[in-house]
Every structure is written in structure tokens, then in C-alpha cells.
């Protein structure tokens, strides 16, 4: 009887979670940014104004909070676009819905929404805030602090590299992988080191790059002039000033022929040849000809493509969804992108590359 009750409770809990998620998705509101006379406002997804253009910049972090800027100072808006804080912070580092970090009067403070407790960090510079710690500088040296103001790694290093998961320190003119208790994960010292990706990291030793696993074992020889991490099973590597791709068995899959390459994403990589950019598949087949001035990934396997000074959006069939007409762009909220024209007006483009709004 007890086991049946536990089983029923688990099913009920699962259904409650699914229904709550579905309710959130159905009721989630997306907003479109627009700019008028260099001021930022918002439209809802029915193109009705919900926030008049009165801020110098706005940015969302979730359905509950937005950051706005007036002049050179930042503040926070709630989900109804009321000002929760005045614009008096030099910087706001968003952490999560429970807490946020701000810089005020050259000092850094951790603030909580649910109570009035404040933690003051006596540091000179905050490089980046992560979910469990912050990367800081004090007296020209770098360290790692947790949110209880305790040193996880003391500020004794000239350089620390971290992505919030891996931590790499510069010590004795070399790079070491360490954990958050300051212990070395790998005893070897490297001349350069990348974060781990797909369980391997590209590192440089004896003036050449190779790949190691998470225990520090070499999975390739030190044989490359340069290398980037594995992504989708392939890693960009360089020999004789030309880039190609290897697999995890160190087999050359795409020949050394490109000036530069980016890692694969959704089975496609952006590459450069003789100063022009294009896109290739993981088989090496050219998808978008190498004839453009710059290419970046957009949404849904679409690409941002620049011809001379103007950007447009192209699909894999080489069709222009939007011909080059923008000078700049920003990714915004719910898959929306904000594009800028030379005359300082803007347009909103959705994740399918469709222009859905423009202020004239």
C-alpha cells in the first residue's frame, strides 16, 4: 500500500511540474525593443507599446527583471516596468532571481531581494560574476571569492581564467588547472590552456598544441601550431599557417586549407579563405560560398552575412531573407533581434529572419 502511495505521489508531482511548465510557456510574454530619438522602449508581441522610449538602454534577464540605463548609471525594472531601484549603479552584474551584484561609489555590493542583507566586497575590480563565485582583482592580483565573502583562491595571481566551471591560474610562467579548493587538478604546467569541452582541452606545451583529457592524459601528440576545443566531435587545428579539423581519434577530417575557422555549430562551421568568409558542412562540403566580408551565426541555421559595411540574413539555400541593409545588431529577448539602420532607426527581426517591426 505504501509503495502504491509513493508511486501515486511521484506521478502527481510529475504532472504538476509539467502543467506548471506548460502554464509558464503559454503565459510567458515576449517584448520587442524599439528606439526613438536614441531612447529605448518596448512593445508587446501584439505590437502595442508597454514601455515608452525613455531609457538610454534596456536589457532583460528573465520574465521578472530588466536592467535599464539613464545616462551612465543603471537601475532595475520589475516585470511591470516599474523602477525597483533608481539609476545610481555604475554596473549591475546579474546572478539569479535571488541576488545581484552592483558597483556603487567604486565599491561592490551583493544584494538580496528577499531580505535587506548586503555583502560588501573590498576589491578593486570585478571581472565576472558566476553562480557560485566571482572572479576579482585586488592590489593588481587576481583571485576567486564566494558569495559569503570567503576566499576560494586568494588574490595572489597575475592572471586567472575561468568560465564559471574550469579555473586556470598563471603561476611560475605557466598555466595550471585548479579546482575551487585551490588544489591542482592536473600537475602539468602549460604555456597556454583552454577550458574543457567534450571532456578534452586544447593546451600548448613545448611550443606546440595538443589535447588532454580531464585527468591530464594526452590524447594527441603535441603537433599543432594552434588549436581550438572540440565541438560536435571536431576540433579546429592549425599547421603551416592553415586550418583544418580533426576528430577525437586525431584523424584529419577536413584538410588544412583555410586562413581561419570557427568550431562547428549545428553541423556547420564558418571559415575564411583568402580573406573571404563562407560556411562548410562537417563533411567539408561548402554550404555558403567563400565570398563574403563577414559571417556570424543567427538563429535556426540562418546566418548574418556582411557585404562591405551592411548586414543581412541568409539561409542555407543562399536566399537573402533580408538583404544587406543594417549597420549593426543586438540579440534581444525571446529570440528577437534588434537591427540598426544608418539613419539611427531600428527594426525588430524574429528568429525566422522575418522583419516584424520598424520605427520610421
Protein Blocks (a to p, Z undefined) as FASTA:
>chain_A
ZZmmmmmmmmmmmmmmmmmmmmmmmmpccdddddeehiacdddfkopafbdcfbfbdcdf
bfmbccddehjbccdddfkopafbacfbfbdcdfblmbccddeehiacdddfkbmcdcdd
ddfbdfbdcfkbccddeehiacdddfkopafbdcfbfbdcdehlaccddeehiacdddfk
opafblbdcfbdcddeehiacddeehiacdddfkopafbdcfbfbdcddeehiacddeeh
iacdddfkopafbdcfbfbdcddeehiacddeehiacdddfkopafbdcfbfbdcddeeh
iacddehjbccdddfkopafbacfbfbdcdfeehiacdddfkopacdddfkopafbdcZZ
